[in-house]
Amino acid sequence: MDTSSTIAYFTMEIGLDTAMPTYSGGLGVLAGDTVQSAADMGIPMVVVSLLHRKGYFYQRLDGNGRQTEEPVEWPVEDFVQRLEPTVEVVLAGRPVRIRAWVYEVKGYKGAVVPVLLLDTDVEGNDEQARALTDRLYGGDLRYRLCQEAVLGMGGTRMLRALGFNNLRRFHMNEGHAALLTLELLDAAMKDERVSVDEAIESVRKQCIFTTHTPVPAGHDQFDMDLVRDTLGGHKAFEMPNVFCCDNRLNMTYLALNLSHYVNGVAKKHGEVSRQLFANYRIDSITNGVHAERWTCPPFRALYDHYIPGWCEDNFSLRYALSIPVEKIRAAHLEAKRELMNHVNHLDNSGMDLETFTIGYARRATAYKRPDLIFSDLERLRAIAGAAPIQMVFAGKAHPKDEQGKQLIRTIHAARASLRPHIRLSYVPNYDMEIGQWLTSGVDLWLNTPQPPMEASGTSGMKAALNGVPSLSILDGWWIEGCIEGITGWAIGTPLTNNSDEDSRARDAASLYDKLEHTILPLYYGDPKAFTTVMAHAIALNGSFFNTQRMVQQYAVRGYLL
């Protein structure tokens, strides 16, 4: 393993392979796409994450949409190679041994980015310690804090143990890894000639922080009594310019205070983050997706023929406008047939190729409003009566999110009520493979979050690479990606505050109006014009909202400064 990397990328979750349950959703999939693009471009990166032996969870849904969770079983050694060194962190007064497994991400030019997956299921640890890296986002606050210590502190020690001695930048993908800053502070303060302020500044020069959420639950916080009991004492705990607020450790503030470059993940999210954290300089780099990874086989073949070299130069996808529309339509029909086969096999839903198909797949939680399209079932039936509709939904609710679980049950109830007017399938156990079917095989991608709660969103970007336009709330990336009637369509208007009591009704009405009066007439009445929208989704959005562009921006703004 080459240890000459200069950039260490820390992430609590990472989507490397659909059969490896080391991710839960968008944050992890983004990390996997980021690392793949870094490998493609030969960026000298090493990645640190956790080996989640029991994953996030395996989702089962009964006929009424009741979700139950099971641990994921996967053959660890079939995917990763165990490394020899072990390191220790002291948690709650006891040493916890950590080992690492490596997964190699290979770029198309042969460069390799090693991904280190940390594991506490090590001989010598007690049963509680061995389970610390088992579950992604599981357990109580102590469990979460211990996991984040393993990631940040243990991960930094593991990099040293493996000989990664040339690291110049530590990139924290969300605040989960922020405890790595304490390790860097300890290293800086070993030299007695270095003042505290100089040590803090040296750490800042090394660190980059990407925040992904305006949702409070996305910013981990721990009472200092729990922190001291779990981590022991640390000089940084008494540094007001490092730690704050109200006798709590806020991982986001820790990362903000000790990073020289901070960014949100869309232009709007950058604005929202600057309002949330008013005293900090926060830039924005809009997320992307790995183009080759998320383009389905029929469209890959199409691009290979008409846009040779598109994998190496994603910007060249702008030439999709020169592809004959009948070729785009044929490639999409092939992808749609693949989706229909999968869905019909899973739940015998009887979906067909001719019917306009809407796709939706996100984490099932209240602010994402997956049930918005079902706000007025009578109107939805009337729309489908004039122009047939079918829908494919997917998404997991966090095991502790009862509101999210209820949303899944609500959608299942709507499914029963809409029969036989509208066929609706809710695909269980949403993962990267299902995401690939959905984002390439539907005719329209739907996204309905409550503004301004969407940080970025990437599912619509994946759809665009496959010629699928979006109908979406103007929030996150879609504010940048939506050219009305050209790349897709907007729900509502970009209000500065769209969280009042009437916003749901307005947004639902706008959604129905766009479907009834604009999108469905275009799809059924002028297929060539609809396919032209598909071509623009590829050329304008697929060519830009990708991790090749995104990683280049990180390199210029954060890694090289």
Secondary structure, 3 states (H helix, E strand, C coil): CCCCCCEEEEECCCCCCCCCCCCCCHHHHHHHHHHHHHHHCCCCEEEEEECCCCECCEEEECCCCCEEEECCCCCHHHCCEEEEEEEEEEECCEEEEEEEEEEEEECCCCCEEEEEEEECCCCCCCHHHHCCCCECCCCCHHHHHHHHHHHHHHHHHHHHHCCCCCCCEEEEECHHHCCHHHHHHHHHCCCCCCCHHHHHHHHHHHEEEECCCCCHHHCCEEEHHHHHHHHCCCHHHHCCCCCCCCCEEEHHHHHHHCCCEEEECCHHHHHHHHHHCCCCCCEECCCCECHHHHCCHHHHHHHHHHCCCCCCCHHHHHHHHHCCHHHHHHHHHHHHHHHHHHHHHHHCCCCCCCCEEEEEECCCCHHHCCCHHHCCHHHHHHHHHHCCEEEEEECCCCCCCHHHHHHHHHHHHHHHHHCCCCEEEEECCCCHHHHHHHHHHCCEEEECCCCCCCCCCCHHHHHHHCCCCEEEECCCCHHHHCCECCCEEEECCCCCCCCCCCHHHHHHHHHHHHHHHHHHHHHHHCHHHHHHHHHHHHHHHHCCCEHHHHHHHHHHHHHCC
